[in-house]
Amino acid sequence: MQQFRRSLLEAGWLDMNNANVVLDVNATRAQVTGLDDPYLKWDTRALLKKDPSAEISILVVHAPDPYEDAFKEGYDLLVAGHTHG
């Protein structure tokens, strides 16, 4: 698994696992925060701090559990890939 991850990173993949970045996308400052699996308590919720310079903030997370924290912080969009129904 580590070799696969290393290959992705070498190819330019941005690892958003418990990470927070601000990107300039078409003259718009976008904050993207990625969290690991909250169900297994692998997520770092301290990263849920909205950057005041960002015009849009997006949370990408394994499961939607931290939606209330993201809402309180003012995130604009939460995308979760694993919901178990």
N, CA, C and O atoms as a GROMACS GRO file, in nm:
protein
  340
    1MET      N    1   0.082  -0.119   0.000
    1MET     CA    2   0.000   0.000   0.000
    1MET      C    3   0.086   0.126   0.000
    1MET      O    4   0.055   0.222  -0.070
    2GLN      N    5   0.194   0.127   0.077
    2GLN     CA    6   0.280   0.244   0.082
    2GLN      C    7   0.345   0.271  -0.053
    2GLN      O    8   0.365   0.387  -0.090
    3GLN      N    9   0.379   0.167  -0.126
    3GLN     CA   10   0.439   0.185  -0.259
    3GLN      C   11   0.337   0.250  -0.353
    3GLN      O   12   0.372   0.337  -0.432
    4PHE      N   13   0.211   0.207  -0.347
    4PHE     CA   14   0.106   0.264  -0.429
    4PHE      C   15   0.088   0.413  -0.397
    4PHE      O   16   0.081   0.495  -0.488
    5ARG      N   17   0.082   0.446  -0.268
    5ARG     CA   18   0.069   0.586  -0.226
    5ARG      C   19   0.188   0.668  -0.273
    5ARG      O   20   0.172   0.780  -0.323
    6ARG      N   21   0.307   0.614  -0.258
    6ARG     CA   22   0.429   0.684  -0.302
    6ARG      C   23   0.424   0.711  -0.452
    6ARG      O   24   0.462   0.819  -0.498
    7SER      N   25   0.376   0.614  -0.528
    7SER     CA   26   0.364   0.631  -0.674
    7SER      C   27   0.266   0.743  -0.709
    7SER      O   28   0.292   0.822  -0.799
    8LEU      N   29   0.155   0.748  -0.637
    8LEU     CA   30   0.057   0.854  -0.660
    8LEU      C   31   0.117   0.991  -0.630
    8LEU      O   32   0.100   1.085  -0.707
    9LEU      N   33   0.187   1.003  -0.517
    9LEU     CA   34   0.250   1.130  -0.480
    9LEU      C   35   0.353   1.173  -0.583
    9LEU      O   36   0.360   1.290  -0.619
   10GLU      N   37   0.432   1.080  -0.631
   10GLU     CA   38   0.534   1.110  -0.733
   10GLU      C   39   0.469   1.155  -0.863
   10GLU      O   40   0.530   1.231  -0.940
   11ALA      N   41   0.347   1.110  -0.890
   11ALA     CA   42   0.276   1.147  -1.012
   11ALA      C   43   0.202   1.280  -0.998
   11ALA      O   44   0.138   1.326  -1.092
   12GLY      N   45   0.212   1.344  -0.878
   12GLY     CA   46   0.148   1.473  -0.860
   12GLY      C   47   0.019   1.473  -0.781
   12GLY      O   48  -0.045   1.577  -0.767
   13TRP      N   49  -0.020   1.358  -0.729
   13TRP     CA   50  -0.140   1.347  -0.647
   13TRP      C   51  -0.123   1.428  -0.520
   13TRP      O   52  -0.017   1.423  -0.457
   14LEU      N   53  -0.224   1.501  -0.481
   14LEU     CA   54  -0.223   1.580  -0.359
   14LEU      C   55  -0.294   1.500  -0.249
   14LEU      O   56  -0.415   1.478  -0.257
   15ASP      N   57  -0.220   1.458  -0.150
   15ASP     CA   58  -0.276   1.378  -0.040
   15ASP      C   59  -0.352   1.469   0.055
   15ASP      O   60  -0.291   1.550   0.125
   16MET      N   61  -0.483   1.458   0.058
   16MET     CA   62  -0.567   1.542   0.142
   16MET      C   63  -0.613   1.469   0.267
   16MET      O   64  -0.713   1.507   0.328
   17ASN      N   65  -0.541   1.367   0.306
   17ASN     CA   66  -0.575   1.291   0.425
   17ASN      C   67  -0.530   1.369   0.548
   17ASN      O   68  -0.410   1.378   0.577
   18ASN      N   69  -0.627   1.425   0.622
   18ASN     CA   70  -0.598   1.514   0.735
   18ASN      C   71  -0.505   1.627   0.693
   18ASN      O   72  -0.397   1.646   0.749
   19ALA      N   73  -0.551   1.701   0.594
   19ALA     CA   74  -0.473   1.812   0.540
   19ALA      C   75  -0.565   1.930   0.510
   19ALA      O   76  -0.686   1.914   0.495
   20ASN      N   77  -0.505   2.046   0.503
   20ASN     CA   78  -0.579   2.169   0.478
   20ASN      C   79  -0.496   2.255   0.383
   20ASN      O   80  -0.381   2.287   0.413
   21VAL      N   81  -0.554   2.292   0.267
   21VAL     CA   82  -0.482   2.375   0.170
   21VAL      C   83  -0.574   2.487   0.121
   21VAL      O   84  -0.696   2.474   0.121
   22VAL      N   85  -0.512   2.595   0.079
   22VAL     CA   86  -0.585   2.703   0.012
   22VAL      C   87  -0.526   2.714  -0.127
   22VAL      O   88  -0.405   2.730  -0.144
   23LEU      N   89  -0.614   2.705  -0.227
   23LEU     CA   90  -0.573   2.707  -0.367
   23LEU      C   91  -0.635   2.827  -0.438
   23LEU      O   92  -0.743   2.872  -0.401
   24ASP      N   93  -0.566   2.877  -0.538
   24ASP     CA   94  -0.625   2.978  -0.625
   24ASP      C   95  -0.675   2.908  -0.750
   24ASP      O   96  -0.597   2.854  -0.828
   25VAL      N   97  -0.807   2.910  -0.768
   25VAL     CA   98  -0.870   2.842  -0.881
   25VAL      C   99  -0.946   2.945  -0.962
   25VAL      O  100  -1.049   2.996  -0.916
   26ASN      N  101  -0.898   2.976  -1.080
   26ASN     CA  102  -0.964   3.075  -1.166
   26ASN      C  103  -0.991   3.204  -1.090
   26ASN      O  104  -1.103   3.256  -1.093
   27ALA      N  105  -0.890   3.256  -1.022
   27ALA     CA  106  -0.897   3.381  -0.947
   27ALA      C  107  -0.990   3.375  -0.826
   27ALA      O  108  -1.034   3.478  -0.776
   28THR      N  109  -1.020   3.256  -0.779
   28THR     CA  110  -1.101   3.237  -0.659
   28THR      C  111  -1.019   3.160  -0.558
   28THR      O  112  -0.963   3.054  -0.589
   29ARG      N  113  -1.011   3.212  -0.436
   29ARG     CA  114  -0.940   3.140  -0.329
   29ARG      C  115  -1.033   3.034  -0.271
   29ARG      O  116  -1.140   3.065  -0.219
   30ALA      N  117  -0.988   2.910  -0.281
   30ALA     CA  118  -1.068   2.798  -0.234
   30ALA      C  119  -0.991   2.721  -0.128
   30ALA      O  120  -0.877   2.681  -0.149
   31GLN      N  121  -1.054   2.702  -0.014
   31GLN     CA  122  -0.996   2.621   0.091
   31GLN      C  123  -1.051   2.480   0.077
   31GLN      O  124  -1.172   2.461   0.065
   32VAL      N  125  -0.963   2.383   0.080
   32VAL     CA  126  -1.003   2.243   0.076
   32VAL      C  127  -0.942   2.175   0.198
   32VAL      O  128  -0.820   2.175   0.217
   33THR      N  129  -1.028   2.116   0.278
   33THR     CA  130  -0.984   2.043   0.396
   33THR      C  131  -1.023   1.897   0.375
   33THR      O  132  -1.137   1.867   0.339
   34GLY      N  133  -0.930   1.809   0.398
   34GLY     CA  134  -0.956   1.666   0.387
   34GLY      C  135  -0.939   1.599   0.522
   34GLY      O  136  -0.841   1.624   0.592
   35LEU      N  137  -1.035   1.515   0.560
   35LEU     CA  138  -1.026   1.442   0.686
   35LEU      C  139  -1.032   1.293   0.660
   35LEU      O  140  -1.100   1.247   0.568
   36ASP      N  141  -0.962   1.218   0.743
   36ASP     CA  142  -0.964   1.073   0.737
   36ASP      C  143  -1.094   1.021   0.800
   36ASP      O  144  -1.185   1.100   0.828
   37ASP      N  145  -1.104   0.894   0.821
   37ASP     CA  146  -1.226   0.827   0.865
   37ASP      C  147  -1.266   0.867   1.007
   37ASP      O  148  -1.198   0.829   1.103
   38PRO      N  149  -1.376   0.942   1.023
   38PRO     CA  150  -1.420   0.980   1.157
   38PRO      C  151  -1.477   0.862   1.237
   38PRO      O  152  -1.472   0.863   1.360
   39TYR      N  153  -1.529   0.762   1.169
   39TYR     CA  154  -1.585   0.646   1.238
   39TYR      C  155  -1.476   0.574   1.318
   39TYR      O  156  -1.501   0.527   1.429
   40LEU      N  157  -1.357   0.566   1.260
   40LEU     CA  158  -1.244   0.501   1.327
   40LEU      C  159  -1.163   0.600   1.412
   40LEU      O  160  -1.061   0.564   1.470
   41LYS      N  161  -1.211   0.723   1.416
   41LYS     CA  162  -1.146   0.832   1.491
   41LYS      C  163  -1.004   0.860   1.438
   41LYS      O  164  -0.913   0.890   1.515
   42TRP      N  165  -0.989   0.851   1.307
   42TRP     CA  166  -0.863   0.882   1.240
   42TRP      C  167  -0.863   1.026   1.189
   42TRP      O  168  -0.762   1.072   1.136
   43ASP      N  169  -0.975   1.096   1.203
   43ASP     CA  170  -0.984   1.234   1.153
   43ASP      C  171  -0.924   1.332   1.254
   43ASP      O  172  -0.925   1.308   1.374
   44THR      N  173  -0.872   1.441   1.201
   44THR     CA  174  -0.814   1.547   1.283
   44THR      C  175  -0.906   1.668   1.272
   44THR      O  176  -0.886   1.754   1.186
   45ARG      N  177  -1.006   1.675   1.357
   45ARG     CA  178  -1.107   1.781   1.347
   45ARG      C  179  -1.054   1.919   1.380
   45ARG      O  180  -1.118   2.019   1.348
   46ALA      N  181  -0.938   1.927   1.442
   46ALA     CA  182  -0.876   2.058   1.468
   46ALA      C  183  -0.847   2.131   1.337
   46ALA      O  184  -0.828   2.253   1.338
   47LEU      N  185  -0.843   2.059   1.226
   47LEU     CA  186  -0.822   2.122   1.095
   47LEU      C  187  -0.944   2.198   1.046
   47LEU      O  188  -0.934   2.274   0.950
   48LEU      N  189  -1.059   2.179   1.110
   48LEU     CA  190  -1.182   2.245   1.066
   48LEU      C  191  -1.184   2.391   1.112
   48LEU      O  192  -1.266   2.430   1.195
   49LYS      N  193  -1.096   2.468   1.057
   49LYS     CA  194  -1.090   2.612   1.081
   49LYS      C  195  -1.098   2.680   0.946
   49LYS      O  196  -1.007   2.667   0.863
   50LYS      N  197  -1.205   2.753   0.924
   50LYS     CA  198  -1.222   2.819   0.795
   50LYS      C  199  -1.120   2.932   0.780
   50LYS      O  200  -1.104   3.015   0.870
   51ASP      N  201  -1.054   2.933   0.667
   51ASP     CA  202  -0.956   3.037   0.635
   51ASP      C  203  -1.033   3.162   0.593
   51ASP      O  204  -1.110   3.156   0.497
   52PRO      N  205  -1.015   3.275   0.663
   52PRO     CA  206  -1.092   3.395   0.630
   52PRO      C  207  -1.062   3.452   0.492
   52PRO      O  208  -1.141   3.530   0.438
   53SER      N  209  -0.948   3.414   0.434
   53SER     CA  210  -0.915   3.464   0.300
   53SER      C  211  -0.982   3.382   0.189
   53SER      O  212  -0.981   3.422   0.073
   54ALA      N  213  -1.040   3.267   0.225
   54ALA     CA  214  -1.102   3.180   0.124
   54ALA      C  215  -1.243   3.226   0.091
   54ALA      O  216  -1.322   3.258   0.180
   55GLU      N  217  -1.273   3.229  -0.038
   55GLU     CA  218  -1.407   3.266  -0.083
   55GLU      C  219  -1.503   3.148  -0.078
   55GLU      O  220  -1.624   3.166  -0.071
   56ILE      N  221  -1.448   3.028  -0.082
   56ILE     CA  222  -1.528   2.906  -0.071
   56ILE      C  223  -1.447   2.805   0.010
   56ILE      O  224  -1.325   2.798  -0.003
   57SER      N  225  -1.515   2.729   0.093
   57SER     CA  226  -1.447   2.627   0.173
   57SER      C  227  -1.518   2.493   0.154
   57SER      O  228  -1.640   2.484   0.163
   58ILE      N  229  -1.438   2.391   0.128
   58ILE     CA  230  -1.489   2.258   0.096
   58ILE      C  231  -1.425   2.157   0.191
   58ILE      O  232  -1.303   2.157   0.210
   59LEU      N  233  -1.506   2.073   0.248
   59LEU     CA  234  -1.457   1.964   0.332
   59LEU      C  235  -1.478   1.834   0.257
   59LEU      O  236  -1.590   1.803   0.214
   60VAL      N  237  -1.372   1.758   0.241
   60VAL     CA  238  -1.377   1.625   0.180
   60VAL      C  239  -1.343   1.526   0.291
   60VAL      O  240  -1.236   1.533   0.351
   61VAL      N  241  -1.436   1.435   0.318
   61VAL     CA  242  -1.418   1.346   0.432
   61VAL      C  243  -1.470   1.207   0.399
   61VAL      O  244  -1.561   1.190   0.316
   62HIS      N  245  -1.413   1.108   0.463
   62HIS     CA  246  -1.449   0.969   0.437
   62HIS      C  247  -1.598   0.943   0.465
   62HIS      O  248  -1.667   0.880   0.385
   63ALA      N  249  -1.647   0.993   0.577
   63ALA     CA  250  -1.788   0.977   0.615
   63ALA      C  251  -1.839   1.112   0.664
   63ALA      O  252  -1.760   1.195   0.709
   64PRO      N  253  -1.970   1.137   0.656
   64PRO     CA  254  -2.023   1.270   0.684
   64PRO      C  255  -2.033   1.308   0.832
   64PRO      O  256  -2.088   1.414   0.864
   65ASP      N  257  -1.982   1.229   0.922
   65ASP     CA  258  -1.998   1.252   1.066
   65ASP      C  259  -1.966   1.394   1.113
   65ASP      O  260  -2.039   1.446   1.197
   66PRO      N  261  -1.861   1.461   1.063
   66PRO     CA  262  -1.829   1.594   1.116
   66PRO      C  263  -1.910   1.708   1.055
   66PRO      O  264  -1.868   1.824   1.060
   67TYR      N  265  -2.026   1.677   0.997
   67TYR     CA  266  -2.103   1.781   0.928
   67TYR      C  267  -2.142   1.896   1.021
   67TYR      O  268  -2.142   2.012   0.979
   68GLU      N  269  -2.177   1.866   1.146
   68GLU     CA  270  -2.216   1.974   1.238
   68GLU      C  271  -2.099   2.067   1.268
   68GLU      O  272  -2.116   2.189   1.273
   69ASP      N  273  -1.980   2.009   1.290
   69ASP     CA  274  -1.861   2.091   1.314
   69ASP      C  275  -1.828   2.177   1.193
   69ASP      O  276  -1.793   2.294   1.206
   70ALA      N  277  -1.841   2.119   1.075
   70ALA     CA  278  -1.813   2.194   0.951
   70ALA      C  279  -1.914   2.307   0.933
   70ALA      O  280  -1.876   2.417   0.893
   71PHE      N  281  -2.040   2.280   0.962
   71PHE     CA  282  -2.144   2.383   0.951
   71PHE      C  283  -2.116   2.498   1.047
   71PHE      O  284  -2.124   2.615   1.009
   72LYS      N  285  -2.084   2.465   1.172
   72LYS     CA  286  -2.054   2.568   1.273
   72LYS      C  287  -1.937   2.655   1.232
   72LYS      O  288  -1.934   2.775   1.259
   73GLU      N  289  -1.839   2.594   1.166
   73GLU     CA  290  -1.719   2.668   1.124
   73GLU      C  291  -1.745   2.751   0.998
   73GLU      O  292  -1.667   2.840   0.966
   74GLY      N  293  -1.854   2.721   0.927
   74GLY     CA  294  -1.889   2.801   0.810
   74GLY      C  295  -1.847   2.742   0.677
   74GLY      O  296  -1.840   2.814   0.577
   75TYR      N  297  -1.819   2.613   0.672
   75TYR     CA  298  -1.784   2.550   0.545
   75TYR      C  299  -1.902   2.557   0.449
   75TYR      O  300  -2.017   2.550   0.491
   76ASP      N  301  -1.872   2.572   0.322
   76ASP     CA  302  -1.975   2.587   0.220
   76ASP      C  303  -2.024   2.453   0.164
   76ASP      O  304  -2.139   2.440   0.123
   77LEU      N  305  -1.936   2.353   0.164
   77LEU     CA  306  -1.970   2.225   0.102
   77LEU      C  307  -1.898   2.112   0.173
   77LEU      O  308  -1.779   2.124   0.204
   78LEU      N  309  -1.968   2.003   0.199
   78LEU     CA  310  -1.908   1.881   0.254
   78LEU      C  311  -1.932   1.770   0.153
   78LEU      O  312  -2.045   1.748   0.110
   79VAL      N  313  -1.825   1.701   0.116
   79VAL     CA  314  -1.836   1.588   0.024
   79VAL      C  315  -1.787   1.465   0.100
   79VAL      O  316  -1.673   1.461   0.146
   80ALA      N  317  -1.874   1.364   0.111
   80ALA     CA  318  -1.839   1.239   0.180
   80ALA      C  319  -1.857   1.125   0.084
   80ALA      O  320  -1.954   1.121   0.007
   81GLY      N  321  -1.764   1.031   0.088
   81GLY     CA  322  -1.769   0.921  -0.006
   81GLY      C  323  -1.821   0.792   0.051
   81GLY      O  324  -1.844   0.698  -0.025
   82HIS      N  325  -1.840   0.782   0.181
   82HIS     CA  326  -1.874   0.654   0.242
   82HIS      C  327  -1.977   0.680   0.350
   82HIS      O  328  -1.944   0.728   0.459
   83THR      N  329  -2.101   0.649   0.322
   83THR     CA  330  -2.207   0.689   0.415
   83THR      C  331  -2.275   0.572   0.487
   83THR      O  332  -2.346   0.594   0.585
   84HIS      N  333  -2.256   0.450   0.442
   84HIS     CA  334  -2.324   0.333   0.501
   84HIS      C  335  -2.475   0.355   0.513
   84HIS      O  336  -2.536   0.322   0.614
   85GLY      N  337  -2.534   0.411   0.408
   85GLY     CA  338  -2.678   0.429   0.405
   85GLY      C  339  -2.723   0.551   0.473
   85GLY      O  340  -2.843   0.578   0.477
   0.00000   0.00000   0.00000
